Amino acid sequence: MNEIKCTTANCEHNIRTNCTAGMINIQPNAACGTRLKREGSALAQQFAELEAAAELSGVEREKAYVQCDAECLYNNDHNCTAQNLNVSDTLFNTKCATRKKE
């Protein structure tokens, strides 16, 4: 996986749209099963991003293994083969926005 861009508003693994989890799990409904709510909610998310701003400027995004159980063109035997993955909030949960149904 080349790049994972996460725009969820409240996740322990999300720092300035960079997913720091080493392994991502996309569930059958395309929801991100790795999402872990940050203690302190969205305000804590903003503080974490401010603190990491200098450290992450110009740094390559983390590479991660993506296990996928969703019905998707990029799902190859439970491995995501997309070059880039976008994960974002929906009304009820956080989902893989890259998913393309077969």
C-alpha distances in whole Angstrom, upper triangle without the diagonal:
4,6,7,11,14,17,19,22,23,20,20,17,17,18,18,15,13,12,13,13,11,10,11,13,14,17,19,20,17,18,16,17,16,18,21,23,24,28,30,28,27,30,28,25,26,28,25,23,26,26,23,23,25,22,19,21,19,17,13,11,9,6,6,7,7,11,12,16,16,18,16,15,11,12,13,15,13,10,8,7,7,6,7,8,11,13,17,21,23,26,26,23,19,17,14,15,13,14,16,19,20
4,7,10,13,17,19,22,23,21,21,17,16,17,17,14,12,12,13,14,13,13,13,16,16,20,22,23,19,20,18,20,18,19,22,24,25,29,30,28,27,29,28,24,25,27,24,22,25,25,21,21,22,20,17,18,16,14,10,8,8,6,8,10,11,14,15,19,19,21,18,17,14,15,16,18,17,13,11,10,8,5,6,8,11,14,17,21,23,27,27,24,20,18,15,16,13,16,18,21,22
4,6,10,13,15,19,19,17,18,14,13,14,13,10,9,9,11,12,12,13,12,15,15,19,21,21,18,18,15,18,16,17,19,22,22,26,27,25,23,25,24,21,22,23,20,18,21,22,18,18,20,18,15,16,14,12,9,6,7,6,8,10,11,14,15,19,19,21,18,18,14,16,18,20,18,15,12,11,9,7,5,6,8,11,14,18,20,24,24,21,17,16,13,13,12,15,17,20,22
4,6,10,12,15,16,14,15,11,10,12,11,8,7,6,9,10,11,11,9,12,12,16,19,18,15,14,12,15,13,13,16,18,19,22,24,22,20,23,21,18,19,21,18,16,20,20,17,18,20,18,15,16,16,14,11,7,8,7,8,10,9,13,14,17,17,19,17,17,14,15,18,20,17,14,11,12,10,9,6,5,6,7,11,14,17,21,21,17,14,12,10,11,10,13,16,19,21
4,7,9,12,14,13,14,11,9,10,9,5,6,7,10,12,13,14,12,14,14,17,20,19,15,15,12,15,14,13,16,17,17,21,22,20,18,20,19,15,17,19,17,14,18,19,16,16,18,17,14,15,15,14,12,9,10,11,11,14,13,16,16,19,18,20,18,19,16,18,20,22,20,17,14,15,12,11,8,6,5,6,8,12,15,19,19,16,12,12,10,10,10,13,17,20,23
4,6,9,10,9,11,9,6,9,8,5,6,6,10,11,14,13,11,13,13,16,19,17,14,12,10,13,12,10,13,13,14,18,19,16,14,17,16,13,14,17,15,13,16,18,15,16,19,18,15,16,17,16,14,11,12,13,13,15,13,16,16,19,18,20,19,20,18,19,22,23,20,18,16,17,15,14,11,8,6,5,6,9,12,16,16,13,9,10,9,10,11,14,17,20,23
4,6,9,9,12,11,8,9,8,5,8,9,13,14,17,17,14,16,15,18,20,18,15,13,12,15,14,11,13,13,14,17,17,14,12,15,15,11,12,15,14,12,15,17,16,15,19,19,16,17,18,18,17,14,15,16,16,18,17,19,19,21,20,22,21,22,20,22,25,26,23,22,19,20,18,17,14,11,8,6,5,7,10,13,15,12,9,10,11,10,13,15,19,21,25
4,6,6,10,10,7,10,10,8,10,10,13,14,17,17,14,15,14,16,19,17,14,12,10,13,12,9,10,10,11,14,15,11,9,13,13,10,12,15,13,12,16,18,16,17,21,20,18,19,21,20,19,16,16,18,17,19,17,19,18,20,19,22,21,23,21,22,25,26,23,22,20,22,19,20,16,13,10,7,5,5,9,11,12,9,7,9,11,11,14,16,20,22,25
4,7,10,11,8,10,10,9,12,12,15,16,19,19,17,18,18,19,22,20,18,15,13,15,14,11,11,9,9,12,12,8,6,9,10,7,9,12,12,11,14,16,16,16,20,20,18,20,22,21,21,18,19,21,20,22,20,22,22,23,23,25,25,27,25,26,29,30,27,26,23,25,23,23,20,17,14,11,8,7,10,12,12,11,9,12,14,15,18,20,23,25,29
4,7,9,8,10,11,11,13,12,13,14,18,18,16,17,17,19,22,20,18,15,13,14,12,9,8,6,6,9,9,6,5,8,8,6,9,11,11,11,14,16,15,17,20,20,18,21,23,22,22,19,19,21,20,21,20,21,22,23,23,26,25,28,26,26,29,30,26,25,24,26,24,24,21,18,15,12,11,9,12,13,13,11,10,13,15,17,20,21,25,27,30
4,5,5,8,11,10,11,9,10,10,14,14,13,14,15,17,20,19,17,13,11,11,9,6,5,5,5,9,10,8,8,11,10,7,11,12,10,11,15,15,15,16,20,19,17,20,22,20,20,16,16,18,16,18,17,18,19,21,21,24,24,26,24,24,27,27,23,23,21,24,22,22,19,16,14,11,11,10,14,15,14,11,10,13,14,16,19,20,24,26,29
4,6,8,11,11,11,9,9,9,13,14,13,15,17,18,22,21,19,16,13,13,10,7,5,6,5,8,10,9,10,12,9,8,11,12,9,11,14,14,13,16,19,17,16,19,21,19,19,16,15,17,16,17,17,19,20,22,23,26,26,28,26,25,28,28,24,23,22,25,23,23,21,18,17,14,14,14,17,19,18,15,13,16,17,19,21,23,26,28,31
4,6,10,9,8,5,5,6,9,11,10,13,15,17,21,20,18,15,12,12,8,7,7,9,8,12,14,13,13,15,12,10,13,14,10,11,15,14,12,15,18,15,14,17,19,16,16,12,11,13,12,14,14,16,18,20,21,24,24,26,23,23,25,25,22,20,19,21,20,20,17,15,14,12,13,14,17,20,19,15,13,14,15,17,19,20,24,26,29
4,6,6,6,5,6,8,12,13,12,14,16,18,22,21,18,15,12,14,11,9,9,10,9,13,14,12,11,13,11,8,10,12,9,9,12,13,11,12,16,14,12,15,17,15,14,11,11,13,13,16,15,18,19,21,22,25,24,25,23,23,25,26,23,21,19,21,20,19,16,14,12,10,11,12,16,18,18,15,12,14,14,16,17,19,23,26,29
4,5,5,7,7,10,13,15,15,18,19,22,25,24,21,19,16,17,14,12,13,13,11,14,15,13,12,13,11,8,9,10,7,5,9,9,7,9,12,11,9,11,14,12,13,10,11,14,15,18,18,21,22,25,25,28,27,28,25,26,28,29,26,24,22,23,21,20,17,16,14,13,13,15,19,21,21,18,15,17,17,18,20,22,26,28,31
4,5,8,10,13,16,18,17,20,20,23,26,25,22,20,17,19,17,15,15,15,14,17,17,15,13,13,13,9,9,11,9,5,9,10,8,7,11,11,8,10,12,11,12,10,12,15,16,19,19,22,23,26,26,28,27,28,25,26,29,30,27,25,23,24,21,20,16,15,13,13,13,15,18,21,22,19,16,17,17,17,19,22,25,28,31
4,6,9,12,15,16,14,17,17,20,23,22,18,17,14,17,15,13,14,15,14,18,18,16,14,15,15,11,11,14,12,9,12,14,11,11,14,14,10,12,13,12,12,9,11,13,14,17,16,19,20,23,22,25,23,24,21,23,25,27,24,22,19,20,18,16,13,11,9,9,10,12,16,19,19,17,13,14,14,14,15,18,21,24,27
4,6,9,11,13,12,16,17,20,23,23,19,18,14,16,14,13,14,15,15,18,19,17,16,17,16,12,13,15,12,10,13,14,11,11,14,12,9,11,12,10,9,6,7,10,11,14,14,18,19,22,22,25,23,24,21,22,24,25,22,20,18,19,17,15,12,11,10,10,12,15,18,21,21,18,15,15,14,15,16,19,22,25,28
4,6,8,10,9,12,14,17,20,20,17,15,12,13,10,10,11,13,13,17,18,17,16,18,16,13,15,16,13,12,16,16,13,14,17,15,12,15,15,13,11,8,7,9,8,11,11,14,16,19,19,22,21,22,19,20,22,23,20,17,15,17,16,15,12,10,10,9,11,14,17,20,20,16,13,14,13,14,15,17,21,24,26
4,6,9,10,13,15,18,22,22,19,17,14,14,11,11,11,14,13,16,18,17,17,19,16,13,16,16,13,12,16,15,12,14,16,13,11,15,16,13,12,8,6,9,8,11,12,15,17,21,22,25,24,25,21,22,23,24,21,18,17,19,18,17,15,13,14,13,15,17,20,23,22,19,16,17,16,18,18,20,24,26,29
4,5,7,10,13,16,19,20,17,15,12,11,8,9,10,13,13,16,19,18,18,20,18,15,18,19,15,16,19,18,16,18,20,17,15,19,19,16,14,11,8,9,7,9,10,12,15,18,19,22,22,23,20,19,21,21,18,16,15,18,17,17,15,13,14,13,15,17,20,23,21,18,15,15,15,18,18,19,23,25,27
4,7,10,13,16,20,21,18,17,13,13,10,12,13,17,17,20,23,22,22,24,21,19,22,22,19,19,22,21,18,20,22,19,17,20,20,16,14,12,8,7,5,7,9,11,14,17,19,22,21,23,19,18,19,19,16,14,14,16,16,16,15,14,15,15,18,20,23,26,24,21,18,17,16,19,19,20,23,25,27
4,7,10,13,16,18,15,14,11,10,8,11,13,16,18,21,24,22,23,25,23,20,23,24,21,21,24,24,21,23,25,22,20,23,23,19,17,14,10,9,5,5,6,7,11,14,16,19,18,20,16,15,16,16,13,11,11,14,15,15,14,13,14,14,17,19,21,24,22,19,16,15,14,17,17,17,21,22,24
4,7,10,13,14,12,11,7,7,6,9,11,15,16,20,22,21,21,24,22,19,22,24,20,20,24,24,21,23,25,23,20,23,23,20,18,14,12,10,7,6,5,6,8,11,13,16,16,17,14,13,15,15,11,10,10,13,13,14,13,10,12,10,13,15,18,21,19,15,12,12,10,14,14,14,17,19,21
4,6,10,11,9,8,6,5,6,9,12,15,18,21,24,22,22,25,24,21,24,26,23,23,27,27,24,26,29,26,24,27,27,24,21,18,15,14,10,9,6,5,6,8,10,13,14,16,14,12,14,13,10,10,10,13,14,16,15,12,13,11,14,15,17,20,17,14,12,11,10,14,14,13,16,17,19
4,7,8,5,6,5,6,8,10,13,16,19,22,25,22,22,26,25,22,25,27,24,24,28,28,26,27,30,28,25,28,28,25,23,19,17,16,13,11,7,6,5,6,7,10,11,13,12,10,13,13,9,10,9,13,13,15,14,11,11,10,12,14,14,17,15,12,10,8,7,11,11,10,13,14,16
4,5,5,5,6,6,9,11,14,17,20,23,25,23,24,27,26,24,27,29,27,27,30,31,29,30,33,31,29,31,31,29,26,23,21,19,16,14,11,9,6,5,6,9,11,15,14,11,14,14,10,12,12,15,16,19,17,14,15,12,14,15,15,17,14,12,11,9,9,13,13,11,14,14,16
4,5,7,10,10,13,15,18,20,24,26,29,26,26,30,29,27,30,32,30,30,34,34,32,34,37,35,32,34,34,32,29,26,24,22,19,17,13,11,8,5,4,7,9,13,13,11,14,13,10,13,13,16,16,20,19,16,16,15,16,16,16,18,15,13,13,10,11,13,14,11,13,11,13
4,6,9,10,13,14,17,19,22,25,27,24,24,28,28,25,28,31,29,29,32,33,32,33,36,34,31,33,34,32,29,26,25,23,20,19,15,13,10,8,6,8,10,14,14,13,16,16,14,15,15,18,17,20,19,16,15,13,14,14,12,14,12,10,10,8,9,12,13,10,12,11,14
4,7,9,12,12,16,18,21,24,26,23,22,26,26,23,26,28,26,26,29,30,28,29,32,31,28,30,30,28,26,22,21,20,17,16,12,11,8,8,5,8,9,12,12,11,15,15,12,13,12,15,14,17,15,12,11,10,11,12,11,14,12,10,9,5,5,8,9,7,10,10,13
4,6,9,9,12,14,17,20,22,19,19,23,23,20,23,25,23,23,27,28,26,27,30,29,26,29,29,27,25,21,20,19,17,16,12,12,10,10,9,12,13,16,15,14,17,18,14,15,14,17,16,19,17,13,12,9,9,9,9,12,10,7,6,4,6,9,11,10,13,14,17
4,5,6,9,12,15,18,20,17,18,21,20,18,21,23,21,20,24,25,23,24,27,26,23,26,26,24,22,18,17,16,14,13,10,10,9,10,10,14,14,17,15,14,17,18,14,14,13,16,15,17,15,11,11,7,9,10,11,14,12,8,6,5,7,10,12,12,15,16,19
4,6,8,11,14,17,20,18,19,22,21,19,22,24,21,22,26,26,24,26,29,27,25,28,28,26,24,20,18,17,14,13,11,10,10,10,11,15,16,19,17,16,18,18,14,15,14,18,18,20,18,14,14,11,12,13,14,16,13,10,9,9,10,14,15,15,18,19,21
4,6,10,12,15,18,16,17,20,18,16,20,21,18,19,23,23,21,23,26,24,22,25,25,23,21,17,15,15,12,12,10,10,11,13,14,18,18,21,18,17,19,19,15,15,15,18,18,19,17,14,14,11,13,13,15,18,15,12,10,11,11,15,16,16,20,21,24
4,6,9,12,15,13,14,17,15,13,17,18,16,17,20,21,19,21,24,22,21,23,25,22,21,18,16,16,14,15,13,14,14,15,16,20,20,22,20,20,22,22,18,18,17,20,19,21,18,15,13,10,11,11,13,15,13,9,7,10,11,14,16,17,21,22,25
4,6,9,12,11,12,15,13,12,16,17,14,16,19,19,18,21,24,22,21,24,26,23,23,19,17,18,16,17,16,16,17,19,19,23,23,26,24,23,25,25,21,21,20,24,23,24,21,18,17,13,14,13,15,17,15,11,10,13,15,18,20,21,24,26,29
4,6,9,7,9,12,10,10,13,15,13,15,18,18,18,20,24,22,21,24,26,24,24,21,20,21,19,20,19,20,20,21,22,25,26,29,27,26,29,28,25,24,23,26,25,26,23,20,18,15,14,12,15,15,14,11,11,14,17,19,22,22,26,27,31
4,6,5,8,9,7,7,11,11,10,12,15,15,15,18,21,20,19,22,25,23,23,20,19,21,20,22,21,22,23,24,25,28,29,31,29,28,31,31,27,27,25,28,27,27,24,21,19,16,15,14,17,18,17,14,14,17,19,21,24,25,29,30,33
4,6,9,9,7,9,12,12,11,14,16,16,17,20,22,22,22,25,27,26,26,23,22,25,23,25,24,25,26,28,28,32,32,35,32,32,34,34,30,30,29,32,31,31,28,25,23,20,19,17,20,20,19,17,17,20,23,25,27,28,32,34,37
4,7,6,5,8,10,10,11,13,15,15,17,19,22,22,22,24,28,26,27,25,24,27,26,28,27,28,29,30,30,34,34,36,34,34,37,37,33,33,31,34,32,33,29,26,24,21,19,18,20,20,19,18,18,22,24,26,28,30,33,35,38
4,6,6,7,9,10,11,13,15,16,17,19,22,22,21,24,27,25,26,23,23,25,24,26,25,26,27,28,28,31,31,33,32,32,34,35,31,30,29,32,30,30,27,24,21,18,16,14,16,16,16,14,15,18,21,22,25,27,30,32,35
4,5,5,6,9,10,11,13,14,15,16,20,20,19,21,24,24,24,22,22,25,24,26,25,26,27,28,27,30,30,33,31,31,34,35,31,30,28,31,29,29,25,22,19,17,14,13,15,15,16,14,14,18,20,21,24,25,29,31,34
4,5,5,7,9,10,11,13,14,16,19,20,19,21,24,24,25,23,24,26,26,28,28,29,30,31,31,34,34,36,34,34,37,38,34,33,31,34,32,31,28,25,22,20,18,16,19,19,19,18,18,21,23,24,27,29,32,34,38
4,5,5,6,9,10,11,12,14,17,17,17,20,23,22,23,21,21,24,24,26,26,28,29,30,30,34,33,35,33,33,36,37,33,32,30,32,31,30,27,24,22,19,18,17,20,21,20,19,18,21,23,24,27,29,32,35,38
4,6,5,6,9,10,11,12,16,16,15,17,20,19,20,18,18,21,21,23,23,25,26,28,28,31,30,32,30,30,33,34,30,29,27,29,27,27,23,21,18,16,15,14,17,19,19,17,15,18,20,21,23,25,29,31,35
4,5,5,6,9,10,11,14,15,14,16,19,19,21,19,20,23,23,26,26,28,29,31,30,33,32,34,32,33,35,36,33,31,29,31,29,28,24,22,20,18,16,16,19,20,21,19,18,21,22,22,25,27,31,33,37
4,5,5,6,9,10,13,14,14,16,19,19,21,20,20,24,24,27,27,30,31,33,33,36,35,37,34,35,37,38,35,33,31,33,31,30,26,25,22,21,19,19,23,24,24,22,21,24,25,25,28,30,34,36,40
4,5,5,6,9,11,11,12,14,17,16,18,16,17,20,21,24,24,26,28,30,30,34,33,34,32,32,34,35,32,30,28,30,28,27,24,22,20,19,18,18,22,23,23,21,19,22,23,24,26,28,32,34,37
4,5,5,6,10,10,9,11,15,14,16,14,16,19,20,23,23,26,27,30,30,33,31,33,30,31,33,35,31,29,27,29,26,25,22,20,18,17,17,17,21,23,23,21,19,21,22,22,24,27,30,33,36
4,5,5,8,10,10,11,15,15,18,17,18,22,23,27,27,30,31,34,33,36,35,36,34,35,37,38,35,33,31,32,30,28,25,24,22,21,20,20,24,26,26,24,22,25,25,25,27,30,33,36,39
4,6,7,8,10,11,15,15,17,17,18,21,23,26,27,30,31,34,34,37,36,37,34,35,37,38,35,33,31,32,30,29,26,25,23,22,22,23,26,28,28,26,24,26,26,27,29,31,35,38,41
4,6,5,6,8,12,11,14,13,14,18,19,23,24,27,29,32,32,35,33,34,31,32,34,35,32,30,28,29,27,25,22,22,20,20,20,21,25,27,28,25,22,24,24,25,26,29,32,35,38
4,6,6,6,10,10,13,13,15,19,21,24,25,29,30,33,33,36,34,35,32,33,35,37,34,31,29,29,27,25,22,22,20,20,20,22,25,28,28,26,23,25,25,25,26,29,32,35,38
4,6,5,9,10,13,14,16,20,22,26,27,31,32,36,36,38,36,37,34,35,37,38,36,33,31,31,29,27,24,24,23,23,24,25,29,31,32,30,27,28,28,28,29,32,35,38,41
4,6,8,8,11,12,13,17,19,23,25,28,30,33,34,37,35,35,32,33,34,36,33,30,28,29,27,25,22,23,22,22,23,25,29,31,32,29,26,27,26,27,27,31,34,37,39
4,6,5,8,9,11,14,17,21,22,25,27,31,31,33,31,32,29,30,31,33,30,27,25,26,24,21,19,19,19,19,20,22,26,29,29,26,23,24,23,24,24,27,30,33,36
4,6,9,10,13,16,19,23,24,28,29,33,33,35,33,33,30,31,33,35,32,29,27,27,25,22,20,20,20,21,21,24,27,30,31,28,25,26,25,25,25,28,31,35,37
4,7,9,12,15,19,22,24,27,29,33,32,35,32,32,28,30,32,34,32,28,26,25,23,20,18,19,20,21,22,25,29,32,33,30,26,27,25,25,24,28,30,34,36
4,6,9,12,15,19,21,24,26,30,30,33,30,30,27,28,29,31,29,26,23,23,21,18,17,18,18,20,21,24,28,31,31,28,25,25,23,24,23,26,29,32,35
4,6,9,12,16,18,21,23,27,27,29,27,26,23,25,26,28,26,22,20,20,18,15,13,15,16,18,20,23,26,30,30,27,23,23,21,21,20,23,26,29,31
4,6,9,13,14,18,20,24,24,26,24,24,20,22,23,25,23,19,17,17,15,13,11,12,13,14,17,20,23,26,27,23,20,19,17,18,17,20,23,26,28
4,6,10,12,16,18,22,22,25,23,23,20,20,21,23,20,17,16,16,15,13,12,12,13,14,17,20,23,27,26,23,19,19,17,18,18,20,23,26,28
4,7,10,13,16,19,20,23,21,21,17,17,18,19,17,14,13,13,12,11,10,11,13,14,18,21,24,27,27,23,20,19,16,18,16,18,21,24,26
4,6,10,12,16,17,20,19,19,15,15,16,17,14,11,10,12,12,11,11,10,13,13,17,20,22,26,25,21,18,17,14,17,15,17,20,22,24
4,7,10,13,15,18,16,17,13,13,13,13,11,8,8,10,11,12,12,11,14,14,18,20,23,26,25,21,18,16,14,17,15,16,19,21,22
4,6,10,11,14,13,14,11,10,11,11,8,6,6,9,10,11,11,9,12,12,15,18,20,23,22,18,15,13,11,14,12,12,15,17,18
4,7,9,12,12,14,11,9,10,9,5,5,6,10,12,14,14,12,14,14,17,19,20,23,21,18,16,14,12,15,14,13,15,16,17
4,6,8,9,11,9,6,8,8,5,6,6,9,11,14,14,11,13,13,16,18,18,21,20,16,14,12,10,13,12,10,12,13,14
4,7,8,11,11,7,10,9,6,8,9,12,14,17,17,15,16,15,17,19,19,21,19,16,15,12,11,14,14,11,13,12,13
4,6,9,9,7,10,11,8,10,10,12,13,17,16,14,14,14,16,17,16,19,17,15,14,11,9,12,11,8,10,9,10
4,7,9,7,10,11,10,12,11,13,13,17,17,15,16,16,18,19,18,21,19,18,17,13,12,13,12,8,8,6,7
4,5,5,9,11,10,11,9,10,10,14,14,13,14,14,17,19,18,21,20,18,17,13,10,11,9,6,5,5,6
4,6,8,11,11,11,9,9,9,12,13,13,15,16,19,21,21,24,24,22,19,16,13,13,10,7,6,6,5
4,6,10,9,8,5,5,6,9,11,10,13,14,17,20,21,24,24,21,18,15,11,12,9,7,7,9,9
4,6,6,6,5,6,8,12,13,12,15,15,18,21,21,24,23,21,18,15,12,14,11,9,9,10,10
4,5,5,6,7,10,13,15,15,18,19,22,24,25,28,27,24,22,18,16,17,14,13,13,13,12
4,6,8,10,13,16,18,17,20,20,23,26,26,29,27,24,22,20,17,19,17,15,15,15,14
4,7,9,12,15,16,15,17,17,20,22,23,26,24,21,19,16,14,17,15,13,14,14,14
4,6,9,12,13,12,15,16,19,22,23,26,25,22,19,16,14,16,14,13,14,15,15
4,6,9,10,9,12,13,17,19,21,24,23,20,17,14,11,13,10,10,11,13,14
4,6,9,9,13,15,18,22,23,26,26,23,20,17,13,14,11,11,12,14,14
4,5,6,10,13,16,19,21,24,24,21,18,15,11,12,8,9,10,13,14
4,7,10,13,17,20,22,26,26,23,20,17,13,13,10,12,13,17,17
4,7,10,13,17,19,23,23,20,17,14,11,11,8,11,13,16,18
4,7,10,14,16,19,20,17,13,11,7,7,6,9,11,15,17
4,7,10,12,16,17,14,10,9,6,5,6,9,12,15,18
4,7,10,13,14,10,7,6,4,5,7,10,13,16,19
4,7,10,11,9,5,6,7,6,10,11,15,17,21
4,7,8,6,4,6,9,9,13,14,17,19,22
4,6,5,6,7,10,9,13,14,16,17,21
4,6,8,10,13,13,17,17,19,20,24
4,7,9,13,14,17,17,20,20,23
4,6,10,12,15,15,18,19,22
4,7,9,12,13,16,17,21
4,6,9,9,12,14,17
4,5,6,10,12,15
4,6,8,11,15
4,6,10,13
4,6,9
4,6
4
